Amino acid sequence: MTLLTNAQRATMLENGRRSAAGQDIDPLPVVKLFTPDANATWLLSELDPEDPDIAFGLCDLGLQCPELGSVRISEIASIRGKLGLPVERDRHFTADKPLSAYAEAARQAGAIRT
């Protein structure tokens, strides 16, 4: 499974260009990635236009301290859970609030809940 569709990649690059240009944006997460056999989840909203392997979003490695930050897509793709399963894209995820709202809810809950 590809972690990002072409449409998601295009949207995330556009968000990254706007952010790099200094615009104060709070976009909706574009994609949700998760480990089916572990507790890691990523809600990603941007790709760095200079290095599109670097994404920005809400990262939750299952340690009860989700945080906003950058991560390499290639590193996420290399992760395997307890049973050796790769990271998947949640095909049914549709964001209904901006990334900051997911981050606040995750801080309060200690995990991303979508």
C-alpha positions as CSV (number, residue, x, y, z in Angstrom):
1,M,0.0,0.0,0.0
2,T,1.3,3.5,-0.8
3,L,1.2,5.7,2.2
4,L,0.1,8.8,0.3
5,T,-2.1,9.0,-2.8
6,N,-1.1,11.5,-5.5
7,A,-4.0,13.7,-4.5
8,Q,-2.9,13.7,-0.8
9,R,0.7,14.4,-1.8
10,A,-0.4,17.4,-3.9
11,T,-2.5,18.8,-1.1
12,M,0.2,18.3,1.5
13,L,2.8,19.9,-0.8
14,E,0.5,22.9,-1.3
15,N,0.0,23.2,2.5
16,G,3.8,23.0,2.8
17,R,4.4,25.8,0.3
18,R,1.9,28.0,2.1
19,S,3.6,27.3,5.4
20,A,7.1,27.9,3.9
21,A,5.9,31.2,2.5
22,G,5.1,32.3,6.1
23,Q,1.3,32.0,5.9
24,D,-0.2,31.2,9.3
25,I,-2.2,28.1,8.4
26,D,-4.0,25.4,10.5
27,P,-5.0,22.9,7.8
28,L,-7.1,19.8,8.2
29,P,-5.0,16.7,8.4
30,V,-4.7,15.2,5.0
31,V,-3.9,11.6,5.8
32,K,-4.0,9.2,8.8
33,L,-1.3,6.6,9.0
34,F,-1.3,3.8,11.7
35,T,0.4,0.6,12.7
36,P,-2.3,-2.2,12.7
37,D,-0.3,-4.2,15.3
38,A,1.0,-1.4,17.5
39,N,-0.3,1.9,18.9
40,A,1.4,4.4,16.5
41,T,-0.7,6.9,14.6
42,W,0.2,9.9,12.5
43,L,-2.1,12.7,11.2
44,L,-0.2,14.5,8.6
45,S,-1.0,17.8,7.0
46,E,2.1,19.1,5.1
47,L,5.1,18.0,3.1
48,D,8.2,20.2,2.9
49,P,8.4,21.6,-0.6
50,E,12.2,21.4,-0.5
51,D,12.3,17.8,0.8
52,P,9.0,16.1,0.2
53,D,10.1,13.1,2.3
54,I,9.6,15.3,5.4
55,A,6.0,15.6,6.6
56,F,4.5,17.7,9.4
57,G,1.7,16.7,11.6
58,L,0.5,15.1,14.8
59,C,2.6,12.1,15.8
60,D,1.6,9.5,18.4
61,L,4.0,6.6,19.0
62,G,1.7,5.1,21.6
63,L,3.7,6.5,24.5
64,Q,0.9,8.8,25.8
65,C,2.6,11.9,24.6
66,P,1.4,12.8,21.2
67,E,3.1,15.9,19.7
68,L,3.2,18.1,16.6
69,G,6.4,17.7,14.6
70,S,8.2,16.6,11.5
71,V,8.8,13.0,10.4
72,R,10.2,11.3,7.3
73,I,7.7,9.4,5.2
74,S,10.5,6.9,4.4
75,E,11.1,6.2,8.1
76,I,7.3,5.7,8.7
77,A,7.3,3.3,5.7
78,S,10.1,1.2,7.3
79,I,8.3,0.7,10.6
80,R,6.9,-2.7,11.5
81,G,4.7,-3.5,14.5
82,K,4.9,-6.5,16.9
83,L,3.7,-8.9,14.2
84,G,5.8,-7.4,11.5
85,L,2.9,-5.6,9.8
86,P,3.7,-2.4,7.9
87,V,2.2,1.0,8.5
88,E,-1.1,1.5,6.7
89,R,-3.1,4.5,5.4
90,D,-6.6,4.7,6.9
91,R,-8.7,4.8,3.8
92,H,-11.8,5.8,5.7
93,F,-10.3,8.8,7.6
94,T,-11.8,12.2,6.8
95,A,-10.7,15.1,8.9
96,D,-13.5,17.2,10.4
97,K,-11.4,19.8,12.3
98,P,-8.0,21.5,11.9
99,L,-4.8,19.8,13.0
100,S,-4.6,22.0,16.1
101,A,-7.9,20.7,17.4
102,Y,-6.7,17.1,17.0
103,A,-3.5,18.0,18.8
104,E,-5.4,19.5,21.7
105,A,-7.8,16.5,22.0
106,A,-4.8,14.2,21.8
107,R,-2.9,16.0,24.6
108,Q,-6.0,15.7,26.8
109,A,-6.6,12.0,26.0
110,G,-2.9,11.0,25.9
111,A,-3.4,9.6,22.4
112,I,-4.9,10.4,19.0
113,R,-8.5,9.4,18.9
114,T,-10.3,9.7,15.5
